[in-house]
Amino acid sequence: MRSPRQLLTDVYGPLALAVAVLGITTVAATRQPQAQHLDVLGYGLLVLAGLPLLARKRFPVSVFAVSIACTLAYYWSGYPGGPAILLPALALYTVALVRGPLVASLAGAVLAVAGYVLFVSAGLGWLPDVRAAGLVAGIAAVVGIGTAVRNRAAALAASRRQESEHRERLAEQERLRIAREVHDVVAHSLAMINVQAGVAAHVADRKPEQAKEALHNIKEASASALTDLRATLAVLRSGENRAPAPSLARLTELLDHARTAGLVVRLRGEAGELPAPVDAAAYRILQESITNVVRHAEQARLVEVRLERGNGSLRLAVRDDGTGAVAPKEGNGLRGMRERAEALGGTADAGPVEDGFEVRAEIPIEGTP
């Protein structure tokens, strides 16, 4: 179904132009007694020149051919002069708009040649006069206007496509960011809960105090996970980032979680003051690295965390002493760490080392807002 604007340009506009041409020509005929009487044939040629304009967008070249043929036939028959040339002019404008300047220029050239033939056949001589120059100028103007409108429409369409693609990219980036946040929170908390639940189940009968402590750790880990998840969901619902930003200021809390899982954790170096994006990425990379130790490292007892600044970058590493380490498969955790580092112009990788497994990351600090 056509919109009101489409109806105006495709239907009402051409009809109004055709009615105006008929009306003006009828009035002009009363002041041109020497011209051929405007009879049914004359009106019929004008109607045939204007009626096809209703289909000018679908068949621009054919409509132009019919309109210009009827208009030239009207003038050649000696009927009263009038603005009938406006009808094929609109058709020529549509050719430029729909088919482009090349096709429109060829159609305009055909019109100029046909006008010259009509000029000669009317016995007005072989040399064109000022009317011929006016016709050529009019053709050039119509083709130029149609081409300009076509180019503007193409530019607007390209701008809309770019804006749409930009919105889609932003939405995809936000979706991936939220997916990483949810994964990091859930994976870390569930890993800690799983370890503590195993401890509680193992010592429940023999060491009730230790089981009680494990249950207390489970409660704290689940409460922390629920808080972070509620904050993330609040961001999704409201669109406002009210969630507390992950930061290495919470590093002690993170390492304490690893210690409650039975690991010995050593921290070497300090990160110092960091830009917020670097601070958040470093925290999440460390969190995922420790989560992977808890979940996947076999017989790991020691985790060493190293932080170092130099050459405008923060370098961090997490090494465990688990046995049987092999090259990791690409999962959400490793992919998320790499994406976080690369988003800030850094790198992250992971793999087996002598006597264990190590995650390494380097994130530029200078130039980061």
C-alpha positions as a printed Julia matrix, in Angstrom:
369×3 Matrix{Float64}:
   0.0     0.0     0.0
   1.35    3.41   -0.98
   2.07    6.03    1.64
   0.49    9.52    1.38
   3.8    10.87    0.13
   4.03    8.2    -2.57
   0.44    8.91   -3.64
   1.3    12.6    -3.92
   4.38   12.05   -6.08
   3.18    9.04   -8.12
  -0.52    9.77   -8.64
  -1.78   13.16   -7.54
   1.23   15.09   -8.85
   1.09   13.79  -12.45
  -2.71   14.14  -12.53
  -2.51   17.71  -11.3
   0.13   18.51  -13.94
  -1.99   16.95  -16.71
  -5.11   18.87  -15.61
  -3.09   22.11  -15.45
  -1.73   21.54  -18.96
  -5.24   20.89  -20.32
  -6.63   23.98  -18.59
  -3.84   26.33  -19.63
  -3.87   25.04  -23.19
  -7.65   25.53  -23.41
  -7.31   29.14  -22.28
  -4.36   29.71  -24.63
  -6.42   28.37  -27.57
  -8.85   31.29  -27.25
  -5.98   33.71  -27.88
  -4.53   31.84  -30.88
  -7.23   32.01  -33.57
  -4.69   31.21  -36.29
  -3.91   27.8   -34.71
  -5.68   24.52  -35.46
  -8.95   24.28  -33.56
  -8.44   22.3   -30.35
 -10.69   19.34  -31.06
 -11.11   15.84  -29.66
  -7.9    14.65  -31.32
  -5.92   17.52  -29.78
  -7.27   16.85  -26.32
  -6.71   13.13  -26.87
  -3.03   13.7   -27.67
  -2.63   15.76  -24.5
  -4.35   13.09  -22.42
  -2.21   10.37  -23.97
   0.88   12.42  -23.22
  -0.09   12.79  -19.56
  -1.91    9.6   -18.59
   1.11    7.25  -18.85
   2.88    9.37  -16.25
   1.0     7.36  -13.62
   3.33    4.44  -14.47
   6.49    6.51  -14.92
   8.33    4.92  -11.95
   7.81    1.36  -13.25
   8.4     2.02  -16.97
  10.32    5.3   -17.16
  11.77    4.95  -20.68
   8.55    3.61  -22.23
   6.46    6.33  -20.59
   8.89    8.98  -21.83
   8.71    7.58  -25.37
   4.89    7.62  -25.4
   4.67   11.06  -23.79
   7.16   12.74  -26.1
   5.61   11.09  -29.19
   2.13   12.38  -28.31
   3.47   15.82  -27.42
   5.43   16.18  -30.67
   2.4    14.95  -32.6
   0.33   17.61  -30.86
   2.73   20.43  -31.79
   3.29   19.11  -35.32
  -0.49   19.1   -35.97
  -0.58   22.87  -35.47
  -2.7    22.89  -32.34
  -2.45   25.92  -30.02
   0.81   26.37  -28.17
   0.87   25.61  -24.48
   2.82   23.94  -21.71
   2.36   20.41  -23.09
   6.16   20.0   -23.13
   6.01   19.8   -19.32
   4.49   16.32  -19.59
   7.47   14.64  -21.31
   9.75   16.82  -19.17
   8.38   15.09  -16.08
   8.87   11.74  -17.8
  12.47   12.66  -18.66
  13.08   13.73  -15.04
  11.85   10.29  -13.94
  14.22    8.58  -16.42
  17.13   10.43  -14.82
  15.83    9.62  -11.34
  15.24    5.9   -11.92
  17.64    4.88  -14.71
  20.46    7.36  -14.2
  22.04   10.24  -16.12
  23.37    8.18  -19.04
  20.0     6.8   -20.1
  18.37   10.19  -19.44
  20.97   11.97  -21.58
  20.33    9.56  -24.44
  16.58   10.12  -24.08
  17.16   13.88  -24.02
  19.28   13.64  -27.15
  16.44   11.78  -28.9
  14.08   14.56  -27.79
  16.42   17.25  -29.16
  16.72   15.45  -32.51
  12.97   14.94  -32.7
  12.44   18.62  -31.91
  14.84   19.6   -34.7
  13.03   17.31  -37.17
   9.74   18.88  -36.16
  11.28   22.34  -36.6
  12.46   21.54  -40.13
   9.26   19.74  -41.16
   7.24   22.78  -40.11
   9.09   24.79  -42.79
  10.99   26.96  -40.33
  14.34   26.44  -42.02
  17.42   24.38  -41.42
  19.14   26.55  -38.86
  17.83   26.26  -35.28
  16.78   29.49  -33.6
  16.6    30.55  -29.98
  13.76   28.1   -29.34
  16.11   25.2   -30.1
  18.65   26.56  -27.64
  15.9    26.85  -25.04
  14.87   23.23  -25.68
  18.44   21.97  -25.24
  18.88   24.03  -22.08
  15.61   22.72  -20.72
  16.6    19.12  -21.43
  19.96   19.62  -19.69
  18.24   21.23  -16.7
  15.7    18.43  -16.33
  18.38   15.72  -16.61
  20.58   17.6   -14.14
  17.8    18.01  -11.58
  16.78   14.36  -11.87
  20.39   13.23  -11.48
  20.92   15.48   -8.45
  17.8    14.12   -6.74
  18.9    10.57   -7.58
  22.36   11.13   -6.09
  20.89   12.7    -2.96
  18.49    9.78   -2.51
  21.38    7.33   -2.96
  23.47    9.25   -0.41
  20.61    9.25    2.1
  20.04    5.52    1.57
  23.74    4.83    2.07
  23.73    6.96    5.22
  20.73    5.05    6.58
  22.42    1.73    5.81
  25.59    2.84    7.56
  23.61    4.05   10.56
  21.71    0.77   10.69
  24.92   -1.24   10.43
  26.47    0.94   13.14
  23.52    0.3    15.45
  23.76   -3.43   14.75
  27.49   -3.41   15.53
  26.9    -1.55   18.77
  24.13   -3.97   19.72
  26.39   -6.94   18.92
  29.25   -5.46   20.95
  26.92   -4.83   23.87
  25.51   -8.35   23.62
  29.03   -9.82   23.7
  30.0    -7.57   26.6
  27.0    -8.67   28.65
  27.62  -12.31   27.71
  31.23  -12.0    28.94
  30.13  -10.33   32.18
  27.49  -12.97   32.9
  29.88  -15.78   32.02
  32.64  -14.42   34.24
  30.34  -13.91   37.22
  28.5   -17.21   36.92
  31.52  -19.36   36.04
  33.65  -17.99   38.86
  30.94  -18.23   41.52
  29.75  -21.68   40.47
  33.3   -23.0    40.41
  33.84  -21.81   43.98
  30.45  -23.16   45.08
  31.21  -26.52   43.46
  34.54  -26.84   45.26
  33.13  -25.82   48.64
  30.15  -28.15   48.21
  32.58  -31.01   47.56
  34.5   -30.12   50.69
  31.32  -29.97   52.79
  30.11  -33.32   51.48
  33.52  -34.93   52.15
  33.94  -33.79   55.75
  30.31  -33.43   56.87
  30.46  -36.5    59.17
  34.05  -36.29   60.42
  34.68  -32.53   60.63
  31.39  -30.67   61.06
  33.15  -27.36   61.78
  35.01  -27.5    58.47
  31.78  -28.44   56.71
  30.09  -25.47   58.35
  32.86  -23.18   57.12
  32.47  -24.57   53.57
  28.74  -23.94   53.68
  29.41  -20.4    54.88
  31.75  -19.88   51.9
  29.04  -21.23   49.58
  26.59  -18.72   51.02
  28.99  -15.83   50.46
  29.85  -16.92   46.91
  26.19  -17.36   45.94
  25.24  -14.01   47.5
  28.01  -12.28   45.55
  26.93  -13.99   42.33
  23.29  -12.98   42.85
  24.31   -9.37   43.49
  26.35   -9.2    40.3
  23.62  -10.9    38.26
  20.95   -8.53   39.58
  23.17   -5.58   38.65
  23.68   -6.96   35.14
  19.95   -7.55   34.69
  19.27   -4.01   35.92
  21.51   -2.73   33.13
  19.53   -4.74   30.58
  16.18   -3.5    31.87
  16.98    0.17   32.33
  19.8     0.72   29.86
  21.72    2.53   32.6
  25.01    1.09   33.76
  24.46    0.97   37.51
  26.5    -2.18   38.05
  29.67   -1.78   40.15
  32.62   -1.76   37.79
  35.01   -4.7    38.17
  38.34   -3.44   39.47
  41.64   -4.72   40.81
  40.66   -2.93   44.01
  38.67   -6.15   44.62
  41.72   -8.32   43.93
  42.09   -9.34   47.59
  38.5   -10.59   47.63
  39.14  -12.53   44.43
  42.27  -14.16   45.79
  40.52  -15.01   49.06
  37.92  -16.94   47.05
  40.74  -18.98   45.54
  42.21  -19.62   48.98
  38.86  -20.85   50.3
  38.94  -23.36   47.43
  42.09  -24.85   48.96
  44.7   -23.09   46.81
  47.84  -21.37   48.0
  47.92  -17.99   46.27
  50.98  -15.82   45.88
  50.76  -12.27   44.55
  53.82  -10.63   43.07
  53.9    -7.0    41.95
  51.31   -4.26   41.89
  49.2    -2.75   39.17
  48.99    0.76   40.59
  46.48    3.3    39.3
  44.91    2.2    36.03
  42.42    3.67   33.57
  38.97    2.22   34.23
  38.8     0.08   31.05
  42.22   -1.47   31.73
  41.36   -1.98   35.39
  38.11   -3.79   34.53
  39.69   -5.96   31.81
  42.61   -6.97   34.06
  40.25   -7.96   36.87
  38.07  -10.08   34.59
  41.09  -11.8    33.03
  42.46  -12.65   36.48
  39.04  -13.8    37.64
  38.61  -16.12   34.65
  42.17  -17.42   35.01
  41.64  -18.36   38.67
  38.25  -19.86   37.82
  39.94  -22.08   35.23
  42.49  -23.23   37.82
  39.71  -24.21   40.21
  37.68  -25.97   37.51
  40.26  -27.6    35.28
  43.73  -27.81   36.88
  44.46  -31.33   38.12
  45.97  -31.54   41.61
  46.8   -27.83   41.6
  47.97  -26.52   44.94
  49.78  -23.29   44.15
  48.69  -20.29   42.06
  51.07  -17.44   41.38
  49.7   -14.1    40.21
  52.17  -11.6    38.73
  51.44   -7.97   37.95
  53.99   -5.73   36.25
  53.97   -2.33   34.6
  56.44   -1.28   31.93
  56.72    0.33   28.5
  53.27    1.84   28.85
  51.53   -1.51   29.43
  50.25   -3.71   32.21
  51.47   -7.29   32.05
  49.81   -9.95   34.12
  50.21  -13.69   34.42
  48.51  -16.46   36.36
  50.44  -19.74   36.72
  49.36  -22.9    38.51
  51.23  -26.11   39.3
  48.54  -28.5    38.05
  49.65  -31.74   36.44
  48.97  -32.95   32.92
  48.4   -29.5    31.42
  47.67  -29.53   27.68
  46.91  -26.87   25.07
  43.47  -25.46   25.9
  40.43  -25.72   23.69
  38.87  -22.42   22.58
  35.97  -21.87   24.99
  33.97  -18.91   26.18
  36.42  -18.14   28.97
  39.59  -17.99   26.9
  37.76  -16.25   24.06
  36.43  -13.67   26.5
  39.9   -12.96   27.92
  41.33  -12.51   24.44
  38.46  -10.23   23.38
  38.87   -8.06   26.48
  42.59   -7.6    25.87
  42.27   -7.05   22.11
  39.49   -4.49   22.6
  42.11   -2.3    24.33
  44.88   -3.04   21.82
  46.49   -5.77   23.9
  47.0    -9.52   23.74
  46.15  -12.56   25.82
  47.1   -16.2    25.46
  47.28  -19.34   27.54
  49.06  -22.66   27.42
  51.04  -25.3    29.29
  54.42  -24.38   30.77
  57.01  -26.29   32.74
  55.34  -27.75   35.82
  51.92  -26.25   35.14
  49.76  -23.94   33.07
  49.96  -20.17   32.56
  47.69  -17.38   31.31
  49.48  -14.26   30.06
  48.05  -10.91   29.07
  49.45   -7.52   28.15
  47.21   -4.44   28.0
  48.37   -0.95   26.93
  47.87    1.74   29.55
  49.01    4.85   27.72
  46.37    6.29   25.42
  43.53    4.43   27.15
  40.8     6.84   28.37
